Amino acid sequence: MITKEKIDRINALARKSRTAEGLTEAEKEEQAALRQEYLEAVRTNLVSQLEHTVIQTPDGRRIPLKKKP
């Protein structure tokens, strides 16, 4: 799970990377790991949302979305 503190750290590293100082190798690795964790959280949330989505037809039937193979 991604926390507010982790998002703040991602943003702080992004701001620092745009300065003349740049990021150290350790900070670059931390940034990559945090970004990967963030993307995994977004993907998980999206999949969960889509699994609970239904399509309602004009005749009132509710059809759940199916996973593509």
Secondary structure by P-SEA (a helix, b strand, c coil): cccaaaaaaaaaaaaaaaccccccaaaaaaaaaaaaaaaaaaaaaaaaaaaabbbbccccccccccccc
